[in-house]
């Protein structure tokens, strides 16, 4: 017979007083809760992040999730009422002796049992209400009495049934948050500088505590990646995401993108509670919800918007941000003298040619781990040497090594400096219903290139399971509007207004013209016409920091 986990039952709703679990000291953080920390200094930007009454119970709940409840605590609560917690299951002792698979099985089994018990209690209370039975709390079984008391004078005649239909478990995040607070020291100073350069509240830089726990390698089931958890469609609006680079993986580049994303959300919606919720739910979704309820605030959405798409995650996202940022500000009262990691310092240098990744690493005098940590956006084909780091990219090198790097770069042999990207292919296995055009769009190549790579004369119906050779190159970001030619990482002038490429004049005998399509870079254009980036720049009078604009016409040398 297996030992049951410690089960804690909350007697009342969250309030300023200690809860039952704190009084008994069975939940992580109970001892810390008894220590009265001095009031943290209130920052000027706090007024931009209000906490209306409907949000406050949610904030209290999420502060417990982030700072008190362990990853081995399972918290049972009604999804739409975070002021109430029915059970806190404690698996910390089990975690110390059970293998991961056995622990996961035990958690699932005990959670199922606890849910069934609470469900039965709630429905028993609801049956008494439905039958018009007078309810005397003193005569109820202990579990029923505790839950009945938690609802106090709630007038909803179906309150217990709704709670039973709404049960969910939440795992604690204390350990993960502690690690995140420590790691965040590497990035926060530069993140704050970037947000300040856009005139944005620096408190927003604490959002990765919610999104990724400051894990650079974070990747979700929805294909969201990096500190800021950009999904591909959003990423392509603000940064490079192609076969060579995934800027979502870069803490600094993605921070610049997140600042612009949040700025756009704020400009569209008018306040930070809505803008932050839009970061999770989508700008259009928030606008749609406000229109549906005739509202203007996040409170209006939480109270009245009953769309399936606006679920638990979206309605709690702002409260999670407030909770996490308050914990970070006052982390000592939750974690003691936590060791914050020092800021990562580095120099940035721009390369003028297509150069192998490992060549640049050696020039920087960095080992594999350090160079990867400073330049995490490059995809495996680049790191493995199959593709080259694109010309015009800014790379990071250890602090104080810029001059040495530039001197060494100037002496590179010709076979280490190239005018174009390497050409490689990738195998794509055709799925049922896929067309050549769809596959081409996915990889950022043209249908004509796919046909040529596979010796095909037409783009007719493809057979499921067949293998296609796909040419891989830099570029291929189909949703980008403006592609920064010279920057893969924010530079000190990252917020400066870019120079646009103006439309070219009439066709001449020594060149042809090319109309820039969405997602194209100088590298992809140069590859298409078998020329070099340097020649295109010279022909069009482009500087290193000039930006391509979709729809512009540029000159391309005739081969």
ROLUM-689672 format. One record per residue (C-alpha): x, y, z; chain. Coordinates in steps of 0.25 Angstrom, whole numbers, plus 5000, padded with zeros to 4 digits. Layout:
<rs>
{r {X; Y; Z}; "A"}
...
</rs>
This chain:
<rs>
{r {5000; 5000; 5000}; "A"}
{r {5006; 5013; 4996}; "A"}
{r {5007; 5025; 5005}; "A"}
{r {4998; 5036; 5002}; "A"}
{r {5004; 5050; 5000}; "A"}
{r {5002; 5061; 5011}; "A"}
{r {4988; 5067; 5007}; "A"}
{r {4986; 5082; 5012}; "A"}
{r {4972; 5088; 5011}; "A"}
{r {4970; 5102; 5010}; "A"}
{r {4959; 5107; 5020}; "A"}
{r {4956; 5121; 5014}; "A"}
{r {4959; 5130; 5003}; "A"}
{r {4972; 5136; 5001}; "A"}
{r {4974; 5149; 5010}; "A"}
{r {4984; 5157; 5016}; "A"}
{r {4984; 5147; 5028}; "A"}
{r {4992; 5134; 5028}; "A"}
{r {4985; 5123; 5021}; "A"}
{r {4984; 5109; 5028}; "A"}
{r {4995; 5103; 5020}; "A"}
{r {5004; 5115; 5025}; "A"}
{r {5000; 5113; 5039}; "A"}
{r {5003; 5098; 5039}; "A"}
{r {5016; 5101; 5032}; "A"}
{r {5015; 5089; 5022}; "A"}
{r {5017; 5097; 5009}; "A"}
{r {5030; 5103; 5004}; "A"}
{r {5031; 5117; 5008}; "A"}
{r {5024; 5116; 5021}; "A"}
{r {5036; 5120; 5029}; "A"}
{r {5039; 5132; 5020}; "A"}
{r {5024; 5136; 5021}; "A"}
{r {5026; 5139; 5036}; "A"}
{r {5037; 5149; 5033}; "A"}
{r {5032; 5163; 5030}; "A"}
{r {5041; 5169; 5019}; "A"}
{r {5042; 5184; 5018}; "A"}
{r {5033; 5191; 5008}; "A"}
{r {5040; 5191; 4994}; "A"}
{r {5042; 5204; 4987}; "A"}
{r {5031; 5207; 4978}; "A"}
{r {5036; 5210; 4964}; "A"}
{r {5030; 5221; 4956}; "A"}
{r {5025; 5212; 4945}; "A"}
{r {5016; 5205; 4955}; "A"}
{r {5004; 5214; 4952}; "A"}
{r {5004; 5208; 4938}; "A"}
{r {5001; 5194; 4944}; "A"}
{r {4989; 5195; 4952}; "A"}
{r {4983; 5184; 4960}; "A"}
{r {4968; 5185; 4960}; "A"}
{r {4960; 5177; 4970}; "A"}
{r {4957; 5166; 4961}; "A"}
{r {4972; 5164; 4959}; "A"}
{r {4976; 5164; 4973}; "A"}
{r {4972; 5149; 4977}; "A"}
{r {4979; 5145; 4964}; "A"}
{r {4992; 5152; 4968}; "A"}
{r {4992; 5146; 4982}; "A"}
{r {4990; 5132; 4976}; "A"}
{r {5001; 5133; 4966}; "A"}
{r {5011; 5139; 4976}; "A"}
{r {5009; 5126; 4984}; "A"}
{r {5011; 5118; 4971}; "A"}
{r {5024; 5125; 4967}; "A"}
{r {5030; 5127; 4981}; "A"}
{r {5024; 5117; 4991}; "A"}
{r {5018; 5105; 4985}; "A"}
{r {5029; 5094; 4981}; "A"}
{r {5029; 5087; 4967}; "A"}
{r {5025; 5075; 4975}; "A"}
{r {5012; 5082; 4981}; "A"}
{r {4999; 5080; 4973}; "A"}
{r {4989; 5091; 4976}; "A"}
{r {4974; 5088; 4973}; "A"}
{r {4966; 5100; 4971}; "A"}
{r {4954; 5105; 4963}; "A"}
{r {4959; 5110; 4950}; "A"}
{r {4950; 5123; 4950}; "A"}
{r {4952; 5126; 4965}; "A"}
{r {4967; 5127; 4969}; "A"}
{r {4963; 5132; 4983}; "A"}
{r {4960; 5118; 4987}; "A"}
{r {4969; 5106; 4988}; "A"}
{r {4963; 5092; 4992}; "A"}
{r {4975; 5083; 4993}; "A"}
{r {4990; 5085; 4993}; "A"}
{r {4997; 5071; 4990}; "A"}
{r {5011; 5070; 4995}; "A"}
{r {5020; 5060; 4987}; "A"}
{r {5033; 5065; 4992}; "A"}
{r {5036; 5053; 5001}; "A"}
{r {5032; 5044; 4989}; "A"}
{r {5042; 5052; 4980}; "A"}
{r {5053; 5049; 4989}; "A"}
{r {5052; 5034; 4987}; "A"}
{r {5044; 5031; 4975}; "A"}
{r {5049; 5030; 4960}; "A"}
{r {5044; 5040; 4951}; "A"}
{r {5034; 5031; 4944}; "A"}
{r {5029; 5025; 4957}; "A"}
{r {5027; 5039; 4963}; "A"}
{r {5019; 5044; 4951}; "A"}
{r {5010; 5032; 4952}; "A"}
{r {5008; 5034; 4967}; "A"}
{r {5005; 5049; 4964}; "A"}
{r {4995; 5046; 4954}; "A"}
{r {4988; 5035; 4962}; "A"}
{r {4987; 5044; 4975}; "A"}
{r {4982; 5056; 4967}; "A"}
{r {4971; 5048; 4961}; "A"}
{r {4967; 5043; 4975}; "A"}
{r {4967; 5057; 4981}; "A"}
{r {4959; 5062; 4969}; "A"}
{r {4949; 5052; 4971}; "A"}
{r {4948; 5054; 4986}; "A"}
{r {4946; 5069; 4984}; "A"}
{r {4937; 5067; 4973}; "A"}
{r {4928; 5058; 4981}; "A"}
{r {4928; 5068; 4993}; "A"}
{r {4924; 5080; 4984}; "A"}
{r {4913; 5072; 4977}; "A"}
{r {4907; 5067; 4991}; "A"}
{r {4907; 5082; 4995}; "A"}
{r {4900; 5086; 4982}; "A"}
{r {4890; 5075; 4984}; "A"}
{r {4886; 5080; 4997}; "A"}
{r {4884; 5094; 4991}; "A"}
{r {4876; 5089; 4980}; "A"}
{r {4867; 5081; 4989}; "A"}
{r {4865; 5093; 4998}; "A"}
{r {4871; 5086; 5010}; "A"}
{r {4875; 5096; 5021}; "A"}
{r {4890; 5095; 5023}; "A"}
{r {4896; 5096; 5037}; "A"}
{r {4911; 5096; 5035}; "A"}
{r {4913; 5090; 5049}; "A"}
{r {4906; 5078; 5045}; "A"}
{r {4913; 5076; 5032}; "A"}
{r {4925; 5066; 5030}; "A"}
{r {4938; 5073; 5032}; "A"}
{r {4942; 5074; 5017}; "A"}
{r {4928; 5079; 5013}; "A"}
{r {4928; 5089; 5025}; "A"}
{r {4942; 5095; 5020}; "A"}
{r {4937; 5097; 5006}; "A"}
{r {4924; 5102; 5010}; "A"}
{r {4931; 5113; 5019}; "A"}
{r {4940; 5117; 5008}; "A"}
{r {4928; 5121; 4999}; "A"}
{r {4923; 5129; 5010}; "A"}
{r {4910; 5137; 5006}; "A"}
{r {4912; 5135; 4991}; "A"}
{r {4898; 5136; 4985}; "A"}
{r {4900; 5128; 4973}; "A"}
{r {4890; 5116; 4974}; "A"}
{r {4899; 5108; 4965}; "A"}
{r {4912; 5112; 4972}; "A"}
{r {4917; 5098; 4976}; "A"}
{r {4913; 5091; 4963}; "A"}
{r {4921; 5102; 4955}; "A"}
{r {4933; 5099; 4964}; "A"}
{r {4932; 5084; 4962}; "A"}
{r {4931; 5086; 4947}; "A"}
{r {4943; 5096; 4947}; "A"}
{r {4954; 5088; 4955}; "A"}
{r {4968; 5088; 4951}; "A"}
{r {4982; 5086; 4957}; "A"}
{r {4994; 5095; 4957}; "A"}
{r {5008; 5091; 4960}; "A"}
{r {5017; 5100; 4968}; "A"}
{r {5029; 5108; 4962}; "A"}
{r {5037; 5112; 4974}; "A"}
{r {5050; 5104; 4969}; "A"}
{r {5049; 5109; 4955}; "A"}
{r {5046; 5123; 4959}; "A"}
{r {5058; 5123; 4968}; "A"}
{r {5067; 5118; 4957}; "A"}
{r {5061; 5129; 4947}; "A"}
{r {5064; 5140; 4957}; "A"}
{r {5078; 5136; 4958}; "A"}
{r {5080; 5134; 4943}; "A"}
{r {5073; 5147; 4940}; "A"}
{r {5085; 5155; 4945}; "A"}
{r {5092; 5151; 4932}; "A"}
{r {5082; 5159; 4923}; "A"}
{r {5074; 5169; 4931}; "A"}
{r {5083; 5181; 4931}; "A"}
{r {5084; 5181; 4915}; "A"}
{r {5069; 5177; 4914}; "A"}
{r {5065; 5189; 4923}; "A"}
{r {5074; 5198; 4914}; "A"}
{r {5067; 5193; 4901}; "A"}
{r {5053; 5195; 4907}; "A"}
{r {5057; 5209; 4912}; "A"}
{r {5062; 5213; 4898}; "A"}
{r {5048; 5211; 4893}; "A"}
{r {5042; 5219; 4904}; "A"}
{r {5036; 5206; 4910}; "A"}
{r {5034; 5203; 4925}; "A"}
{r {5046; 5195; 4929}; "A"}
{r {5037; 5186; 4938}; "A"}
{r {5033; 5179; 4925}; "A"}
{r {5047; 5172; 4925}; "A"}
{r {5042; 5163; 4936}; "A"}
{r {5032; 5157; 4926}; "A"}
{r {5041; 5145; 4923}; "A"}
{r {5040; 5140; 4938}; "A"}
{r {5026; 5136; 4933}; "A"}
{r {5029; 5133; 4919}; "A"}
{r {5041; 5124; 4920}; "A"}
{r {5047; 5125; 4934}; "A"}
{r {5059; 5132; 4927}; "A"}
{r {5062; 5119; 4920}; "A"}
{r {5069; 5122; 4907}; "A"}
{r {5066; 5108; 4902}; "A"}
{r {5051; 5108; 4905}; "A"}
{r {5042; 5103; 4894}; "A"}
{r {5027; 5100; 4896}; "A"}
{r {5017; 5091; 4889}; "A"}
{r {5012; 5103; 4881}; "A"}
{r {5026; 5104; 4875}; "A"}
{r {5029; 5117; 4884}; "A"}
{r {5044; 5118; 4886}; "A"}
{r {5054; 5126; 4894}; "A"}
{r {5053; 5136; 4906}; "A"}
{r {5041; 5143; 4901}; "A"}
{r {5034; 5131; 4895}; "A"}
{r {5031; 5136; 4881}; "A"}
{r {5023; 5127; 4872}; "A"}
{r {5028; 5127; 4858}; "A"}
{r {5017; 5136; 4852}; "A"}
{r {5020; 5147; 4862}; "A"}
{r {5035; 5145; 4861}; "A"}
{r {5035; 5147; 4846}; "A"}
{r {5028; 5161; 4848}; "A"}
{r {5040; 5166; 4857}; "A"}
{r {5052; 5158; 4855}; "A"}
{r {5059; 5147; 4846}; "A"}
{r {5054; 5133; 4846}; "A"}
{r {5060; 5125; 4834}; "A"}
{r {5069; 5114; 4831}; "A"}
{r {5081; 5121; 4836}; "A"}
{r {5077; 5129; 4848}; "A"}
{r {5066; 5127; 4859}; "A"}
{r {5067; 5141; 4866}; "A"}
{r {5057; 5136; 4876}; "A"}
{r {5068; 5128; 4882}; "A"}
{r {5076; 5141; 4884}; "A"}
{r {5073; 5148; 4898}; "A"}
{r {5077; 5162; 4893}; "A"}
{r {5072; 5161; 4879}; "A"}
{r {5059; 5155; 4884}; "A"}
{r {5058; 5166; 4895}; "A"}
{r {5058; 5177; 4884}; "A"}
{r {5047; 5170; 4876}; "A"}
{r {5039; 5168; 4889}; "A"}
{r {5040; 5183; 4892}; "A"}
{r {5035; 5186; 4878}; "A"}
{r {5024; 5176; 4879}; "A"}
{r {5019; 5181; 4893}; "A"}
{r {5020; 5195; 4888}; "A"}
{r {5011; 5192; 4876}; "A"}
{r {5001; 5185; 4886}; "A"}
{r {5001; 5197; 4895}; "A"}
{r {4999; 5207; 4883}; "A"}
{r {4987; 5198; 4878}; "A"}
{r {4980; 5196; 4891}; "A"}
{r {4984; 5208; 4900}; "A"}
{r {4988; 5202; 4913}; "A"}
{r {4998; 5191; 4919}; "A"}
{r {4988; 5181; 4925}; "A"}
{r {4982; 5180; 4911}; "A"}
{r {4995; 5180; 4904}; "A"}
{r {5001; 5170; 4912}; "A"}
{r {4989; 5161; 4911}; "A"}
{r {4990; 5163; 4896}; "A"}
{r {5004; 5158; 4896}; "A"}
{r {4998; 5144; 4900}; "A"}
{r {4985; 5145; 4894}; "A"}
{r {4987; 5153; 4881}; "A"}
{r {4985; 5168; 4878}; "A"}
{r {4973; 5164; 4869}; "A"}
{r {4967; 5155; 4879}; "A"}
{r {4967; 5165; 4890}; "A"}
{r {4961; 5176; 4881}; "A"}
{r {4950; 5165; 4877}; "A"}
{r {4947; 5162; 4892}; "A"}
{r {4946; 5177; 4896}; "A"}
{r {4936; 5179; 4884}; "A"}
{r {4928; 5167; 4888}; "A"}
{r {4926; 5172; 4902}; "A"}
{r {4926; 5187; 4899}; "A"}
{r {4937; 5188; 4909}; "A"}
{r {4950; 5196; 4910}; "A"}
{r {4958; 5189; 4920}; "A"}
{r {4964; 5175; 4924}; "A"}
{r {4954; 5175; 4936}; "A"}
{r {4943; 5176; 4926}; "A"}
{r {4948; 5164; 4918}; "A"}
{r {4950; 5155; 4931}; "A"}
{r {4936; 5159; 4936}; "A"}
{r {4928; 5158; 4923}; "A"}
{r {4936; 5151; 4911}; "A"}
{r {4931; 5137; 4910}; "A"}
{r {4939; 5132; 4898}; "A"}
{r {4946; 5118; 4898}; "A"}
{r {4958; 5125; 4892}; "A"}
{r {4960; 5134; 4904}; "A"}
{r {4963; 5123; 4914}; "A"}
{r {4971; 5121; 4927}; "A"}
{r {4984; 5125; 4921}; "A"}
{r {4980; 5138; 4915}; "A"}
{r {4971; 5143; 4926}; "A"}
{r {4982; 5141; 4936}; "A"}
{r {4994; 5145; 4928}; "A"}
{r {4994; 5160; 4933}; "A"}
{r {4992; 5155; 4948}; "A"}
{r {5004; 5145; 4946}; "A"}
{r {5013; 5157; 4941}; "A"}
{r {5009; 5166; 4953}; "A"}
{r {5012; 5154; 4963}; "A"}
{r {5025; 5150; 4956}; "A"}
{r {5030; 5164; 4955}; "A"}
{r {5026; 5167; 4970}; "A"}
{r {5034; 5155; 4974}; "A"}
{r {5046; 5159; 4966}; "A"}
{r {5046; 5173; 4973}; "A"}
{r {5045; 5167; 4987}; "A"}
{r {5052; 5154; 4984}; "A"}
{r {5060; 5154; 4997}; "A"}
{r {5047; 5152; 5006}; "A"}
{r {5044; 5140; 4997}; "A"}
{r {5058; 5134; 4995}; "A"}
{r {5067; 5141; 5004}; "A"}
{r {5081; 5145; 4999}; "A"}
{r {5079; 5139; 4985}; "A"}
{r {5092; 5139; 4977}; "A"}
{r {5089; 5147; 4964}; "A"}
{r {5098; 5144; 4953}; "A"}
{r {5107; 5155; 4947}; "A"}
{r {5103; 5162; 4934}; "A"}
{r {5109; 5156; 4922}; "A"}
{r {5118; 5166; 4915}; "A"}
{r {5123; 5165; 4901}; "A"}
{r {5128; 5173; 4889}; "A"}
{r {5121; 5173; 4876}; "A"}
{r {5127; 5173; 4862}; "A"}
{r {5122; 5173; 4848}; "A"}
{r {5127; 5163; 4838}; "A"}
{r {5128; 5167; 4823}; "A"}
{r {5128; 5153; 4817}; "A"}
{r {5121; 5139; 4818}; "A"}
{r {5130; 5132; 4828}; "A"}
{r {5129; 5119; 4835}; "A"}
{r {5124; 5119; 4849}; "A"}
{r {5136; 5112; 4855}; "A"}
{r {5146; 5121; 4848}; "A"}
{r {5139; 5133; 4855}; "A"}
{r {5139; 5125; 4868}; "A"}
{r {5154; 5123; 4867}; "A"}
{r {5157; 5138; 4863}; "A"}
{r {5149; 5142; 4876}; "A"}
{r {5158; 5133; 4884}; "A"}
{r {5145; 5127; 4891}; "A"}
{r {5142; 5112; 4894}; "A"}
{r {5130; 5105; 4888}; "A"}
{r {5121; 5108; 4900}; "A"}
{r {5125; 5123; 4902}; "A"}
{r {5123; 5126; 4887}; "A"}
{r {5110; 5119; 4886}; "A"}
{r {5105; 5126; 4899}; "A"}
{r {5108; 5139; 4892}; "A"}
{r {5103; 5136; 4878}; "A"}
{r {5091; 5126; 4881}; "A"}
{r {5083; 5129; 4869}; "A"}
{r {5091; 5122; 4858}; "A"}
{r {5084; 5109; 4854}; "A"}
{r {5091; 5095; 4854}; "A"}
{r {5095; 5096; 4839}; "A"}
{r {5103; 5108; 4842}; "A"}
{r {5109; 5103; 4855}; "A"}
{r {5112; 5090; 4848}; "A"}
{r {5119; 5097; 4837}; "A"}
{r {5109; 5093; 4826}; "A"}
{r {5105; 5108; 4824}; "A"}
{r {5113; 5121; 4827}; "A"}
{r {5110; 5132; 4836}; "A"}
{r {5104; 5143; 4826}; "A"}
{r {5112; 5155; 4822}; "A"}
{r {5107; 5167; 4829}; "A"}
{r {5104; 5160; 4842}; "A"}
{r {5108; 5166; 4856}; "A"}
{r {5114; 5155; 4865}; "A"}
{r {5118; 5156; 4879}; "A"}
{r {5132; 5153; 4884}; "A"}
{r {5137; 5153; 4898}; "A"}
{r {5138; 5166; 4905}; "A"}
{r {5152; 5173; 4901}; "A"}
{r {5155; 5165; 4889}; "A"}
{r {5149; 5173; 4878}; "A"}
{r {5162; 5179; 4873}; "A"}
{r {5169; 5166; 4873}; "A"}
{r {5157; 5160; 4866}; "A"}
{r {5157; 5171; 4855}; "A"}
{r {5172; 5169; 4853}; "A"}
{r {5171; 5154; 4852}; "A"}
{r {5159; 5156; 4842}; "A"}
{r {5167; 5165; 4833}; "A"}
{r {5178; 5154; 4831}; "A"}
{r {5168; 5143; 4828}; "A"}
{r {5171; 5134; 4816}; "A"}
{r {5162; 5135; 4803}; "A"}
{r {5157; 5121; 4805}; "A"}
{r {5151; 5126; 4819}; "A"}
{r {5144; 5138; 4813}; "A"}
{r {5133; 5136; 4803}; "A"}
{r {5124; 5145; 4794}; "A"}
{r {5112; 5136; 4795}; "A"}
{r {5105; 5126; 4804}; "A"}
{r {5109; 5111; 4803}; "A"}
{r {5099; 5103; 4796}; "A"}
{r {5093; 5090; 4803}; "A"}
{r {5081; 5083; 4802}; "A"}
{r {5071; 5077; 4812}; "A"}
{r {5062; 5065; 4810}; "A"}
{r {5047; 5067; 4811}; "A"}
{r {5038; 5055; 4812}; "A"}
{r {5025; 5059; 4805}; "A"}
{r {5012; 5058; 4814}; "A"}
{r {4998; 5055; 4809}; "A"}
{r {4992; 5067; 4802}; "A"}
{r {5005; 5076; 4801}; "A"}
{r {5008; 5084; 4789}; "A"}
{r {5021; 5088; 4783}; "A"}
{r {5017; 5102; 4785}; "A"}
{r {5014; 5100; 4800}; "A"}
{r {5027; 5093; 4802}; "A"}
{r {5035; 5104; 4795}; "A"}
{r {5028; 5114; 4804}; "A"}
{r {5031; 5107; 4816}; "A"}
{r {5046; 5106; 4813}; "A"}
{r {5047; 5120; 4807}; "A"}
{r {5051; 5116; 4793}; "A"}
{r {5044; 5117; 4780}; "A"}
{r {5036; 5106; 4773}; "A"}
{r {5046; 5107; 4761}; "A"}
{r {5057; 5105; 4770}; "A"}
{r {5050; 5092; 4776}; "A"}
{r {5048; 5087; 4762}; "A"}
{r {5062; 5089; 4758}; "A"}
{r {5068; 5083; 4771}; "A"}
{r {5059; 5070; 4768}; "A"}
{r {5060; 5069; 4753}; "A"}
{r {5045; 5071; 4751}; "A"}
{r {5039; 5078; 4739}; "A"}
{r {5025; 5082; 4746}; "A"}
{r {5019; 5084; 4759}; "A"}
{r {5008; 5074; 4758}; "A"}
{r {5002; 5065; 4769}; "A"}
{r {5013; 5060; 4779}; "A"}
{r {5013; 5046; 4784}; "A"}
{r {5012; 5045; 4799}; "A"}
{r {5024; 5039; 4805}; "A"}
{r {5033; 5043; 4793}; "A"}
{r {5046; 5050; 4797}; "A"}
{r {5050; 5064; 4792}; "A"}
{r {5063; 5071; 4792}; "A"}
{r {5061; 5085; 4797}; "A"}
{r {5072; 5096; 4795}; "A"}
{r {5075; 5102; 4808}; "A"}
{r {5081; 5116; 4809}; "A"}
{r {5079; 5129; 4817}; "A"}
{r {5066; 5137; 4816}; "A"}
{r {5053; 5130; 4815}; "A"}
{r {5045; 5138; 4825}; "A"}
{r {5032; 5139; 4818}; "A"}
{r {5025; 5149; 4827}; "A"}
{r {5036; 5160; 4829}; "A"}
{r {5033; 5174; 4824}; "A"}
{r {5046; 5180; 4827}; "A"}
{r {5059; 5172; 4827}; "A"}
{r {5071; 5179; 4833}; "A"}
{r {5082; 5175; 4824}; "A"}
{r {5094; 5178; 4834}; "A"}
{r {5089; 5174; 4847}; "A"}
{r {5086; 5161; 4854}; "A"}
{r {5087; 5167; 4868}; "A"}
{r {5083; 5180; 4874}; "A"}
{r {5094; 5190; 4872}; "A"}
{r {5096; 5203; 4881}; "A"}
{r {5087; 5210; 4870}; "A"}
{r {5077; 5199; 4869}; "A"}
{r {5066; 5209; 4872}; "A"}
{r {5070; 5218; 4861}; "A"}
{r {5061; 5220; 4849}; "A"}
{r {5066; 5212; 4837}; "A"}
{r {5069; 5217; 4824}; "A"}
{r {5060; 5211; 4813}; "A"}
{r {5064; 5206; 4800}; "A"}
{r {5058; 5215; 4789}; "A"}
{r {5052; 5210; 4776}; "A"}
{r {5063; 5208; 4765}; "A"}
{r {5063; 5216; 4752}; "A"}
{r {5061; 5210; 4738}; "A"}
{r {5068; 5197; 4733}; "A"}
{r {5082; 5199; 4728}; "A"}
{r {5091; 5190; 4720}; "A"}
{r {5100; 5186; 4731}; "A"}
{r {5089; 5182; 4741}; "A"}
{r {5075; 5177; 4743}; "A"}
{r {5065; 5181; 4753}; "A"}
{r {5059; 5173; 4764}; "A"}
{r {5046; 5176; 4772}; "A"}
{r {5048; 5172; 4787}; "A"}
{r {5038; 5162; 4792}; "A"}
{r {5034; 5161; 4806}; "A"}
{r {5045; 5153; 4814}; "A"}
{r {5056; 5155; 4804}; "A"}
{r {5070; 5159; 4808}; "A"}
{r {5082; 5163; 4800}; "A"}
{r {5088; 5149; 4802}; "A"}
{r {5076; 5142; 4796}; "A"}
{r {5075; 5152; 4785}; "A"}
{r {5090; 5151; 4782}; "A"}
{r {5089; 5136; 4782}; "A"}
{r {5077; 5136; 4772}; "A"}
{r {5085; 5144; 4762}; "A"}
{r {5099; 5138; 4764}; "A"}
{r {5105; 5151; 4769}; "A"}
{r {5111; 5156; 4783}; "A"}
{r {5105; 5165; 4793}; "A"}
{r {5116; 5174; 4792}; "A"}
{r {5113; 5177; 4777}; "A"}
{r {5099; 5179; 4780}; "A"}
{r {5102; 5189; 4791}; "A"}
{r {5112; 5196; 4782}; "A"}
{r {5102; 5197; 4770}; "A"}
{r {5091; 5203; 4779}; "A"}
{r {5099; 5212; 4788}; "A"}
{r {5095; 5204; 4800}; "A"}
{r {5102; 5205; 4813}; "A"}
{r {5104; 5194; 4824}; "A"}
{r {5092; 5199; 4832}; "A"}
{r {5082; 5201; 4821}; "A"}
{r {5069; 5193; 4821}; "A"}
{r {5062; 5186; 4810}; "A"}
{r {5047; 5190; 4808}; "A"}
{r {5038; 5180; 4802}; "A"}
{r {5033; 5186; 4789}; "A"}
{r {5045; 5194; 4786}; "A"}
{r {5053; 5192; 4773}; "A"}
{r {5068; 5190; 4773}; "A"}
{r {5078; 5188; 4763}; "A"}
{r {5085; 5175; 4761}; "A"}
{r {5098; 5173; 4753}; "A"}
{r {5097; 5164; 4741}; "A"}
{r {5105; 5152; 4742}; "A"}
</rs>
